[in-house]
Amino acid sequence: MPDAAARPPRGLVAVLAVAAFGYGLMQSLVTPLLPVLREEWDIDASQAAWLVSGFLVAACVATPIAGRLGDMFGRARVLRIVLLCFSVASIGAAFAPAYPHLLAARVVQGIGGAVFPLAFGLARQRLSTARLSGAIGIISSMIAVGSGVGQVAVGPIHDVVGTQGVFAVGAVVVGAATVAVWAVVPGDAAARRLPIDVGGAVLLALWTTLVLVVISEVPRAGWGVGEIAAALVAATAFAVWVAVERRAVVPIVNLQLMTTRPVMYANLLALLFGFILFGGMITLPTFVQAPAEGGYGFSATIQESGLYLLPQTAMFLVISLLASRMHQWPGERVCLVAGAVLATIGQSLLLLLHAEPWQVIVGSMVSGAGVGLVYTHLAVLVVRIVPENESGSASGTNTNIRNIGGSIGAQVTAGVALAVTGAAGYTAVFGILALVGLAAVPVTLLLARAVRP
């Protein structure tokens, strides 16, 4: 229910959507630039990859923690702090004089991932039930829209203003979103005096970071002593974290809530679709940029490869705009099942037909429609099925799990494409993504059965 003490201000959904768009944009615009950054900054592939991984690690750590702090001390208050940090880091990336400074700025930028649980919580707190589904649908889909726009626009922007100019354009978008949120979103009531689960937050940051480091490094370096040690420490930290969270007065993550069937299925679905979205966003540009002389690929430039992602991005946007009507009919449960089916069909089309540009575009559009349906309606469902005072924490955890799935998907697909040379590698990747989509279908059916209409 909306907060009776605070009527929703005009433009609330718009400014929250712009903030979410800014995060999606900053998340993706580095990926097409990695070859250029390696040359300009004289860094190796591993160092370049950490410009993506460091951002994602910080997002995974910050998202559930900020979501819980928003539940406790006010979502508008915490959102303002998060966006201020995001803006400062984005400016730092635009003016970074050397690689270490750019990496540090990218890590701090990852804090922007906390925009989503805080925005979802604000929407539930301030909007009527009739407006809630459409608002959350638009906000949640903006990560995919922003990521798609980043992939499409980075080439032309780079040609005009160069590498640092690309980061400057992103900083302008994030800065504008920050100013808009401070101007439009009213402040919270006095904060509730509740104990902060410091131990749980530290342990969550530790095991999450180590898990993502292992995911990032093992495909490149294999299971060395460092990787094995990191995995063991992560497992130990996770076990201790579970024990701490069960005893905390206000845990960072409510494990009792997380183990209920609806929330558990929703988190599993987030993991699978994070894998599909990020795995596809890594694979498709590299496939179309591959030299056609090798018997596959289309020799596309960075700018041209972005155009292959444009129809998929358009599907994300259209579905987000239709979210409120689709929530009424056919309903979020049907949309989730349909999304999993469409993602499977789209990836299967890419598996079987990828010799011509139009085939790749059609397959990516169908898959994009499926991803858009799931991203739009899963966030609505998570916010709806948990208590209002848990909405930030629960949606933050769901977003965190989606990011972890994305990290796994990006590493697995990139590793397979490198290990299996030629067209067979990309065929294998498309097959893996189709299987992940197929695995998501029964999960959506279980989720639909576990929640009430």
N, C-alpha and C positions, 0 to 999 in steps of 0.2 A: 504494500500500500504506500502511496506517496506520503511524504512528511507533511502533516497537516499544518505545521508551523511555517512552512516555506513553500509558497506557490512556485511552480517551475518558471524560471525566467525565460523570456523569449530568446531563441537562439541557443538554448542549452544543448540540444542534440547536435546542432551544426558545429559548435566549437569543440565538443567532445569528439566528433567525427574527424575534424581537422587535426586534432591532437593525435588520434589514432593513425590517420593518414601519414602524418609526419614521422611517426615511428616506423611504419611499414616502408616508407621511402628511404629513411636512413639505414634501415636494415639491409635493403637490397642493392643500393646504388654502388656499393663497394665491389660486389661480385664481378660485374663486367669489367671493372677497372683493374682487377688483380694482375693481369699480364703487364699492363702499363705501369702499375705501381712497382712491380718487380724490377722493371728496367729503370724507371726514374729514381727510385730510392736505393737501387743496388742491393736488393734483399733476395733471399732464396724463397722457394715455394712454401716452406714451412712457416717462415716469418710472415709471408703474405697471407697465408691461410688463417693466421691468428688475428688478423684484422676482422675476420668474420667470426671466428670461434670466440674471441675475447668478448665481443659484443653480445653473443648468444649466452655465454657463461654468466655475464653480469645480469642479463635479462632474466635468466632462470633463477638466479639468487634473489634478485630484487622483487620479482613479481609477487610471490606468495607472502613475502615479509611485508611489503608495502600494502598489499591487500588487507592483511590482518591489522596493520597499524591504522589503516583507514577506517576499518570497522570499529576500532577502539577510540580513536581520537578525532575522527572527522575526515570524510573522504575528500571534501574540497580542500581542506588544509593540507593534507598529504599530497594531493594531486598538484597543488601549486608548487610545493617543494620539489617534487619529482620533475616537473616540467622546467623549473628554473635550473636544476642540475643538468637536464637534457640540453637546454639551450646553451649554457656555458660550455659544455663539452663539445657541442656542435660548432660553436665559434672556435674553440681550441683546435678542432680537426681542420678547419678551414685555414688556420694560420700556423699549423704545426711545422716547425723548422726541420725536424728530423723524424725518422721512423719511430723511435721510442715515444716521442711526444704524440704522434698520431695514434699509436697503439693505446697509450693511456687515455687519450680522448675517446677512442672507440669503446673502451671498456666502460668508461663513465656513461657514455651514450646509452649503453645497454640498460641502464636504470629506467630509461623511457618505457621499457616493457610493462612497467607497473601502471601505465596509463589505462590498460584494459580493465583489470579488476576494479580500479577506482572509478572509472567511467561507468561500468556496469552497476556498481553499487549506488552511484549518484542517480542513475536513471531509475533504479528501483525505488530509491528514497524520494525522488522529486516528481516522478511522472505517474499519471493514472494508469490503471491496468490496460485500458484500451490503447494507450500510446506506447506502453513499455516494450512490447514485442518488436514493433517496427524500429524503435530507437536502438535497442540492443542489436538488432539485425544489422542496421546500418553501421553502427560503431564497430562491431566485430568483423564485418566484411572489409573494413577499411585497411586492415593489415594486408589483406590480399590485393586490394586495389592499389595501395601505396607501393607494395612490393612490385607489382606489375608495371606501374608507371615508372618506378625507379629503373627497372630493367630496360624499358622502352626509351626513356628520355636521356639516359646517361651518355649515350653516344653523341647525339647532336649537341648536348650541353658541353661535353668535353672538347668537341671540335672548336667551339666558340671561345670558351673561357679557360680551358685547361683543367688539370686534375684538381688543384686547390679551388678553382672556381666551382667545380661540381659540389665540393663540400660546402662552399659558401652559399650556393643556392639552397642546399638542404638546410643549412643553418637559418636562412631567411624563413623557410616554411615552418620550422620548429619554433623560431622566435615569434612569428606571427601567431601561432597556435597558443604559445605561452601567454602572450599579451591578451589574446581573446579570452582565454580561460580566466585569467585574473580579473578581467573587466566584466565578464558575463556571469560566471558562476559565483553565487553569493557564499559568504563564509559559513562555517558551521557554528552550532551552539557550543557552549563550553564543553571542553573535553571531559570524558569520564575518567576518573582516577582508577585505572585498572593496572595490575602488574604486567610488565612487559616480559615476555618469555625470551630473555636474552640467551640463555643456554640453548634453547630450541632453535633460535635464529642463527647462532654461530654454527651449530652442528648441521643445520640445513644447508648453510652456505658451504660448509666444508665438504659434505658428501656429494652435493650437487656439482660443485666445481670439479672435484676429482673424477666423478663419473664422466663429465663432459670432456675433461682432459684425456681420459683413457679412450673415449670414443674418437677423439680427434687424432690422437697420436698412434694408436695401434695400427690403423690401416697404413700409415706412412712408415713407422719404424718397427712394427711387429711387437711381440711380447718380450720386451727386455726386462731387466731388473727393475728399472724405474716404473715401468707400466704395471708390473705385477705388484710392486709395493703400493702404488697408488690405488690399485683395485682393492687390495686388502685393507688399506686404511679407509677407503670409501665404505666398504662393507661393515667395518667395525663402527665407523661414525654413524652409519645408517641405523645399526642396531641400537646404539646408545641413544640416538635421536628419538627412536620409537619409544624407548623407555621414558625419556624425559618428557616427551609430548603427552604420554598417558597420565603423567602426574602433574602437569602444568595447570594452573588455575585457568588461564586463558592461553591455550596453545597456539603457536603460529599456524599449525594445521590441525584441525579437529579430526583425528584419526577415526574416531567412532563414526562420524558423518561420512568420511571418505570410504569406509567399508560397507556402507549401505549399498544395496544392489543398483539403484538408479545412478548414484554418483560414481560408483565403480565402473559401470558400463560407459558412462559419459566420459570418464577419464581415459578408458581404453580406446574409445573412439577418437578422442583428441590425439592420442599417441599415434594411431594409425594414419589419421589424416594429416598430421604434421609431417609424417614420413612422406606421404604422397605429394603434398604441396612443395616442400623444400627439395625433395628428391627430383621432382619434375622441373623445378626452376633451375636446378643445377644442370640437369641433363639436356634439356631442350636447346638452350643457347649453344652449348658445346657441340651438340649434334649438327645443328644447321650451319655452324661455322666450320665444320670439318670439310677439307678439300674434296670437291666432287670427283677429282681424279682417282680417289681411293675406292670408288664404287659406292659411296654413301655420303650423306651430307650435301650441302648446297653452296659451299664456299661463301657463306654470308659474312658480311662485315658486322662489327658491333652494332651499328645503327640498324642494319637489315635484320639481324637476329632479334632485336627488340620488337620489330614489326610482327614477327611470328608469335610473340606473346601478347600483342595488343588485343586480338579477338578474345582470348581467354580473360584478360583483364576487364574487357567490356562485359563479359558474362558475370564476373564478380559484382560489378557495379549494378547491372540490371537486376540481379537477384536481390541485392541489398535493398534496392528501392521498392521491390515488391514484397519485402519481408512482412510488413504489417498485414497485407491482404492474404498472403500465403499462410500466416499464422491462423487466420480465421478459417480459410479453406485452401488446401486440404488439411491443414494442421501441421504442427511441428513434427509429430511422430512420423507421418507419411513423408514429409519432406526429408527427414533424416534417412529413411530407408531408400527413397528415390535418389538421394545424393550419393549414397554408397553404390547403388546400381549404376548410375551414370558415370561415376568415377571409374568403375570397373570396365564398363563398355568403352569409355574413352581411351584408357590405357591399353585395352585389348586391341582397339583400332590402331593405335600407334605400334603395337607389337606386330601386327599382321601387315599394316600398310604404312610405310614411311619412305617410299621411293620418290614421291612427288611432293612439292611444297603444299598443295591443297590438302593432301592426305594428313600431313602433320598439323595443319591448321584446324581441320575438322576434328581430329582426334583430341587435340589440346582444348578445343572449345567444349567438346562433350565432357571431358574430364574436368575442365574448369567449372562447368555448370554444376557438376556433382560436388566439387570442393566448395563452391559458393553456397550451395544448399546446406551442407553440413556446418560450415563455419558460421553461417548466419543463424541457423536454428539451434545449434548445440549450445551456444552462449545463452540464448533465451531460456532454454530448458534448464540449464544449470542454475541460473539466477532464480528461476521460478520454483524449483523443487527444494531449495535450501531455505532455512530461516533467514529473515532479513539481516540479522546481526552477523550472519555467516557468509553473506553474499560476496563480500570482497575477498575473504580468505578462500572460499570454495572456487570462485571463478579465477582467482589468482593461481591456485593449484592446478586447475584445468588448463589454463594458459601455459603454465610452467611445463606441464606434461606434454602439451602440444609442441613447445619449443624443444624439449628433449627428443621427441619423435622426429622433429625436423632435423636436428643435429645428426641423429642416427641415419635418417634417410639421405641427407647430403653426403655423409661419409661413405655409406654403403654403395650408393649409386656411383659416386666418383671412383671408389675403389674398384668396383666391378668393371667400369668402363676402361680403366687403366690396365687391369689384370687380364682382361679378355680383349685382345687387340682387334681392331677393324670393326666391321659392321656387326659382328657377332656380339661384341661387348654392349653396344647400344640395344640390340635385340634382347639381350639378357636383362638389361636394366628395365626396359619397357615391360618385360615379362614379370620381373619382381614387383614393379609398381601395380601391375594388373592383379597379381596374387594378393598384395596387401589390400587393394580395393575389395577383392572378393572376400577376404577375411573380415572386412568391416561390415559386410552385409548381415551375417548372423548377429553381430554385436548390435547393430541398429534394431534388429527385430527383438532382441532381448531387452534393449533399452525401451523400445516402444511398449513392450508388455509390462515393464516394471514401473512405468509412470502413468498417472491418471491423465485423461484428456484435459 
